[in-house]
């Protein structure tokens, strides 16, 4: 039994990883102006083609399957040329003509789409406007996953060999990890829902998760705020990973304060979550033999923080590590096995009572 309670995985979904920058009014005006100029030029071409018989177009409905990519910033002309090059439409002009007659064409999103060959320009447009045509891999990573668990999900979602991910993790420079990660991605693959392109490599996926961590780091002003509470950025992420593993989100702040109070008092942390990390297990209660495991992550045997994060904490846990509430708590215990509720106290006798009550409910 941990001196400070039982771990609890967060497991909640988070906001999508792709950060989309909203257009400003000026940006929107520019887009509209460019769009009008573009539309006018193509309108002239389309009118000319209609006078001469119209652009070459297939009658549809198309056959087979082909995946095409709409790159960011692509114009209707660009998309039409891509479609024509892949024999989706008979000519780029056929697609542009259809796009000019449908204002929704301005909302075509970048990404990969599954279409058919020998389609009419209008049919190709309708599929590009249909979200069901998008070909992407969407994966959700809850807060609190260890590195190995994250890789498991990536392998399952992508069907890429596990060795591809392990090879990239062994080359941390290629992933853009911050220097304080010290060459390990543990804790720095940010939990979120990611949408990966169908041809994304292991490096692409891991790099996207690191990039999302770097965005969160910037949003939280992590480096400056960590220094304000006497931590390095790595230590702040480590504390966040501990509270992520030990308690539910509503108690993140209190658990972070327990960490700081115990460190200030020279007390070992004695977190079961760190022993479970060393053992690669998730046991609710630990035996004396397990608590004696020889590992730098064993906070029963080693003073201070563990060497690094023990999972990937989310934004709420990071915020709690940077700004915990004031309090004198040095102990916490789960109310019951499997419960998200936690009791905090500064009194050792009260802690022992909480502990006895917990064990009385263990099957």
matplotlib code that plots the C-alpha trace (Angstrom):
import matplotlib.pyplot as plt

x = [0.0, 1.4, 2.0, 0.2, -2.6, -3.4, -2.9, -5.8, -5.6, -7.3, -8.6, -10.5, -10.4, -8.9, -9.2, -8.1, -4.3, -4.4, -4.3, -6.1, -5.4, -8.5, -8.5, -8.6, -11.0, -8.1, -7.1, -10.7, -11.0, -7.8, -9.1, -12.3, -10.6, -8.2, -11.2, -13.2, -10.2, -9.6, -13.3, -13.5, -10.6, -11.9, -15.4, -14.1, -12.4, -15.5, -17.7, -15.3, -15.3, -19.1, -19.2, -16.9, -18.7, -17.7, -14.8, -14.1, -16.1, -17.0, -20.7, -19.9, -20.5, -16.9, -15.3, -12.6, -10.9, -8.1, -6.8, -5.9, -4.5, -5.8, -2.8, -3.2, -3.8, -4.9, -7.1, -9.9, -7.5, -4.9, -7.4, -8.8, -5.3, -4.6, -7.9, -7.2, -3.7, -5.2, -7.9, -10.6, -12.0, -11.6, -10.2, -9.3, -11.7, -14.6, -14.0, -13.4, -16.7, -18.5, -16.7, -17.7, -21.4, -21.2, -20.2, -19.5, -16.3, -14.6, -14.8, -12.9, -10.5, -6.9, -6.4, -6.7, -9.8, -11.0, -12.6, -13.2, -11.8, -13.8, -16.2, -17.9, -16.5, -19.7, -19.6, -15.9, -16.8, -19.6, -17.3, -14.7, -17.4, -18.4, -16.5, -17.1, -14.7, -11.7, -9.1, -7.4, -6.3, -7.8, -6.3, -7.1, -4.4, -5.8, -3.7, -1.5, -0.4, 3.2, 5.4, 5.0, 1.2, 1.3, 3.3, 0.8, -2.0, 0.1, 0.9, -2.7, -4.1, -1.4, -0.6, 3.1, 5.6, 6.5, 10.1, 9.4, 8.4, 11.1, 13.7, 12.5, 12.3, 16.0, 16.8, 15.3, 16.9, 14.7, 11.6, 12.4, 12.3, 13.3, 16.8, 15.4, 13.7, 17.3, 16.7, 13.6, 10.1, 8.5, 6.2, 6.6, 4.1, 1.1, -2.2, -4.8, -6.9, -4.7, -5.7, -2.9, -2.7, -2.9, 0.7, 2.1, 5.3, 6.2, 8.3, 5.5, 3.2, 5.6, 6.8, 3.2, 2.8, 6.0, 5.0, 1.7, 3.6, 5.7, 2.5, 1.2, 4.5, 4.3, 0.6, 1.4, 4.6, 6.1, 9.7, 9.2, 6.5, 8.5, 11.4, 9.0, 8.2, 11.8, 11.6, 13.3, 10.9, 11.7, 10.8, 7.5, 6.5, 7.7, 5.5, 2.6, 3.0, 2.9, -0.4, -1.8, -1.2, -2.2, -5.5, -8.4, -8.3, -10.2, -7.4, -4.4, -3.6, -3.7, -1.6, 1.0, 1.1, 1.7, 4.7, 6.2, 5.4, 7.1, 10.1, 10.4, 10.2, 12.8, 10.2, 10.4, 7.5, 6.5, 4.2, 3.0, 2.7, 6.5, 7.0, 4.4, 6.3, 9.5, 7.8, 5.7, 2.6, -0.6, -1.2, -3.7, -1.7, 2.0, 3.8, 6.9, 9.0, 7.6, 8.1, 11.8, 12.4, 15.9, 15.1, 15.8, 12.0, 11.3, 10.3, 10.2, 13.9, 15.1, 14.6, 13.3, 11.6, 12.1, 14.6, 11.8, 8.1, 6.3, 3.6, 2.3, 0.4, -2.2, -2.6, -4.6, -1.9, 0.8, -1.1, -1.5, 2.2, 2.9, 0.2, -0.8, -3.1, -1.7, -2.1, -0.3, -1.2, 1.5, -0.6, -3.4, -5.4, -8.1, -11.5, -12.0, -10.5, -11.4, -12.7, -11.7, -12.3, -9.2, -8.7, -5.9, -4.5, -1.5, -2.0, -0.3, -2.8, -5.7, -3.7, -3.4, -7.2, -7.8, -5.4, -7.1, -10.5, -9.1, -7.7, -10.9, -12.5, -9.9, -11.3]
y = [0.0, 3.4, 5.9, 8.2, 6.3, 4.3, 5.2, 6.1, 6.5, 9.5, 7.9, 10.9, 12.1, 15.3, 17.9, 17.1, 17.5, 19.4, 23.1, 25.1, 28.8, 30.8, 33.3, 36.9, 39.4, 40.7, 37.1, 36.3, 39.4, 38.5, 35.0, 36.4, 38.9, 36.2, 33.8, 36.4, 37.1, 33.4, 32.7, 35.5, 34.3, 30.7, 31.9, 33.5, 30.3, 28.2, 30.5, 30.3, 26.5, 26.4, 28.4, 25.9, 22.8, 22.9, 21.2, 17.5, 15.6, 12.0, 11.1, 9.2, 7.6, 6.3, 3.0, 1.5, 3.4, 6.0, 8.1, 11.7, 14.4, 18.0, 19.9, 23.0, 26.1, 24.2, 26.2, 24.7, 24.7, 22.8, 20.2, 19.8, 19.2, 16.6, 14.9, 14.9, 13.6, 10.6, 10.1, 10.9, 13.6, 14.0, 17.5, 20.0, 22.4, 20.0, 20.1, 23.9, 24.4, 22.3, 24.2, 27.6, 26.5, 25.4, 27.8, 24.9, 24.2, 27.0, 24.7, 21.7, 20.7, 19.5, 15.8, 12.5, 11.4, 8.1, 8.8, 6.8, 7.1, 8.5, 10.5, 13.7, 16.9, 17.4, 13.9, 14.4, 17.6, 16.0, 13.3, 15.9, 17.7, 14.5, 13.8, 10.1, 10.2, 11.3, 8.6, 9.1, 7.3, 8.7, 7.6, 8.8, 8.7, 9.2, 10.9, 8.7, 6.2, 4.9, 5.0, 1.3, 1.6, 4.6, 2.6, -0.3, 2.0, 3.4, -0.1, -1.2, 1.9, 2.2, -1.5, -0.4, -2.8, -2.1, -2.0, 1.2, 3.0, 1.6, 2.7, 6.2, 6.3, 5.3, 8.4, 11.1, 14.0, 13.1, 13.6, 17.1, 16.3, 19.1, 18.9, 18.3, 15.1, 13.6, 11.4, 9.7, 10.3, 9.1, 11.9, 13.9, 12.2, 14.5, 12.8, 13.9, 12.7, 12.6, 12.3, 10.9, 10.7, 7.2, 7.3, 8.7, 7.0, 6.1, 9.2, 11.3, 10.1, 10.3, 13.7, 15.0, 13.9, 15.6, 18.7, 18.8, 18.5, 21.5, 23.5, 22.6, 23.6, 27.0, 27.5, 26.7, 28.8, 25.7, 26.7, 30.0, 28.8, 25.7, 27.9, 29.9, 26.8, 25.8, 23.0, 22.3, 21.7, 18.0, 17.9, 19.7, 17.0, 14.3, 15.7, 16.0, 12.4, 11.3, 13.1, 11.9, 8.3, 8.6, 10.6, 11.8, 15.3, 17.0, 16.1, 16.8, 20.1, 18.5, 15.6, 18.0, 19.8, 16.5, 15.9, 19.3, 19.0, 15.6, 16.8, 19.9, 17.7, 15.3, 12.5, 9.8, 10.0, 6.4, 6.4, 2.9, 4.3, 4.7, 1.1, -0.1, 1.8, 0.0, -3.3, -2.5, -3.5, -1.9, -3.7, -2.2, -3.4, -4.2, -6.9, -6.3, -7.9, -5.6, -2.5, -3.5, -3.6, -2.3, 0.6, 4.4, 4.8, 3.1, 6.1, 3.9, 3.3, 6.5, 10.0, 12.8, 12.6, 9.7, 10.2, 11.3, 11.1, 7.8, 8.5, 11.2, 13.7, 16.0, 19.7, 19.6, 17.6, 19.9, 22.9, 21.3, 20.7, 24.4, 25.9, 23.6, 25.0, 25.8, 23.0, 21.0, 17.5, 14.9, 11.8, 10.6, 7.4, 6.3, 6.0, 2.5, 0.2, 1.5, 4.8, 8.2, 9.8, 10.4, 11.5, 13.9, 14.5, 15.9, 13.7, 10.3, 8.6, 9.7, 8.4, 5.0, 5.0, 5.8, 3.1, 0.5, 1.5, 1.1, -2.4, -3.5, -3.1, -4.9, -8.2]
z = [0.0, -1.0, 1.7, -0.6, -2.2, -5.3, -8.9, -11.1, -14.9, -16.3, -19.6, -20.8, -24.3, -25.1, -27.8, -31.3, -32.0, -35.1, -34.2, -36.8, -36.9, -37.3, -40.1, -39.1, -40.8, -42.9, -43.9, -44.8, -46.9, -48.7, -49.3, -50.7, -52.9, -54.3, -54.6, -56.6, -58.9, -59.3, -59.9, -62.5, -64.5, -64.5, -65.3, -68.4, -69.4, -68.6, -70.7, -73.6, -73.3, -73.2, -76.4, -78.0, -76.6, -72.9, -71.1, -71.5, -68.9, -68.1, -67.7, -64.5, -62.1, -62.1, -61.4, -59.1, -56.3, -56.2, -53.3, -54.0, -51.8, -51.4, -50.2, -47.9, -50.0, -53.1, -55.5, -57.5, -60.5, -58.4, -57.3, -60.8, -62.2, -59.5, -60.3, -64.0, -63.5, -61.6, -64.3, -61.8, -64.2, -67.9, -67.5, -64.8, -66.4, -65.7, -62.0, -62.0, -63.8, -61.2, -58.3, -59.7, -59.6, -55.9, -53.2, -50.9, -53.0, -51.0, -48.0, -49.3, -46.6, -47.1, -46.7, -48.5, -50.3, -51.8, -55.2, -58.3, -61.8, -64.8, -62.7, -63.8, -62.4, -60.3, -58.9, -57.9, -56.2, -54.2, -52.9, -51.9, -49.9, -48.2, -44.9, -45.4, -48.4, -46.3, -45.8, -42.5, -39.3, -36.1, -32.8, -29.3, -26.6, -23.1, -20.5, -18.4, -21.1, -20.7, -23.7, -24.5, -24.3, -26.7, -29.2, -28.8, -30.0, -32.8, -34.1, -33.9, -35.6, -38.4, -39.0, -39.2, -37.7, -34.0, -35.1, -37.1, -34.0, -31.9, -34.5, -34.4, -30.6, -30.6, -32.7, -30.5, -32.5, -35.4, -33.3, -32.2, -28.5, -26.1, -24.7, -21.2, -22.4, -22.4, -25.4, -24.1, -25.4, -22.2, -21.0, -24.2, -26.6, -25.8, -25.1, -27.6, -30.6, -33.7, -37.3, -39.4, -43.2, -44.7, -45.8, -42.5, -41.3, -37.8, -37.7, -38.9, -36.1, -33.3, -34.5, -34.5, -30.9, -29.8, -31.7, -29.9, -26.6, -27.6, -28.3, -24.8, -23.3, -25.0, -24.1, -20.4, -20.4, -18.8, -18.6, -16.9, -14.5, -13.6, -12.6, -10.4, -8.3, -8.2, -10.8, -14.1, -17.0, -16.8, -13.1, -13.8, -16.4, -13.9, -11.1, -13.6, -14.6, -10.9, -10.1, -13.5, -12.3, -8.7, -8.5, -10.6, -12.2, -9.4, -7.0, -9.3, -7.4, -3.9, -5.1, -6.5, -3.2, -1.4, -3.7, -2.8, 0.9, 1.1, -0.8, 1.4, 4.5, 3.3, 3.1, 0.4, -2.0, -1.6, -4.7, -5.8, -9.4, -9.6, -8.5, -11.0, -13.6, -12.7, -12.8, -15.9, -14.0, -12.8, -9.5, -7.1, -4.1, -4.0, -2.0, 0.1, -2.6, -5.3, -3.1, -2.8, -6.5, -7.4, -9.7, -9.7, -10.2, -6.8, -4.7, -1.6, -1.8, -3.5, -2.2, -4.3, -7.7, -10.0, -12.9, -15.3, -16.2, -15.8, -18.4, -20.7, -18.5, -20.0, -19.8, -16.5, -14.7, -16.0, -14.8, -11.4, -11.2, -12.0, -9.8, -6.9, -4.1, -0.7, 1.9, 4.5, 3.1, 3.1, 2.8, 0.5, 0.2, -2.2, -0.6, -2.1, -4.7, -8.1, -6.7, -8.1, -4.7, -2.6, 1.0, 1.9, 5.3, 7.2, 10.2, 10.3, 12.5, 10.3, 7.3, 9.0, 9.6, 5.9, 5.0, 7.1, 5.7, 2.2, 2.8, 4.4, 1.0, -1.1, -2.4]

ax = plt.figure().add_subplot(projection="3d")
ax.plot(x, y, z, "-o")
ax.set_aspect("equal")
plt.show()
